Amino acid sequence: MDNKVFTLELCKEDAQRIINAMEDYRSKCHSMIDDCDTDLCRDAAWLEWSYVSELAYMVEDRFDLELW
């Protein structure tokens, strides 16, 4: 499989919407952790939260809205 690189142009408002959506999803992942009743469920929820958090931090860093 080839890794493809693409360029995406966004206005500041669209970038902020993406960041907000990721933050919302991260929050939902975190609340799923509290709702889990088994260790397996809790571990899966923590893993999903971890992936989403890392992606959210990367996107926030790339979009760096403070520089706009």
C-alpha positions in Angstrom: 0.0 0.0 0.0 1.3 3.4 -0.9 1.3 6.3 1.5 -0.2 9.3 -0.1 0.3 12.8 0.9 -2.3 15.5 0.2 -2.7 19.1 0.9 -5.8 20.5 2.5 -6.7 24.1 2.6 -9.0 25.3 5.4 -10.2 28.6 6.7 -9.7 29.2 10.4 -13.4 28.6 11.2 -13.3 25.1 9.5 -10.1 24.2 11.4 -11.8 25.3 14.6 -14.8 23.1 13.8 -12.6 20.1 13.3 -10.8 20.7 16.6 -14.1 21.1 18.4 -15.5 17.9 16.9 -12.3 16.0 18.0 -12.6 17.4 21.5 -16.2 16.4 21.6 -15.4 12.9 20.5 -12.5 12.7 23.0 -15.0 13.7 25.8 -17.5 11.0 24.6 -14.7 8.4 24.7 -13.8 9.5 28.2 -17.4 9.2 29.4 -17.6 5.7 27.8 -14.8 4.7 30.2 -17.0 5.6 33.2 -19.9 3.6 31.7 -17.9 0.4 31.2 -18.7 -2.5 33.6 -15.9 -4.9 32.6 -12.1 -4.6 32.5 -12.1 -5.5 28.8 -14.6 -2.8 27.9 -12.7 -0.3 30.0 -9.4 -1.2 28.4 -10.9 -0.8 24.9 -12.4 2.6 25.9 -9.1 3.8 27.3 -7.3 2.7 24.1 -9.9 4.5 21.9 -9.6 7.6 24.1 -5.8 7.4 23.8 -5.9 7.3 20.0 -8.4 10.1 19.7 -6.4 12.2 22.2 -3.2 11.8 20.3 -4.8 12.6 17.0 -6.5 15.6 18.5 -3.2 16.9 19.9 -1.5 16.4 16.5 -4.3 18.2 14.7 -4.3 21.1 17.1 -0.5 21.4 16.7 -0.8 21.4 12.9 -3.7 23.9 12.7 -2.1 26.1 15.4 -4.9 28.6 15.3 -3.0 31.1 17.5 -0.8 31.8 14.4 -3.7 32.7 12.1 
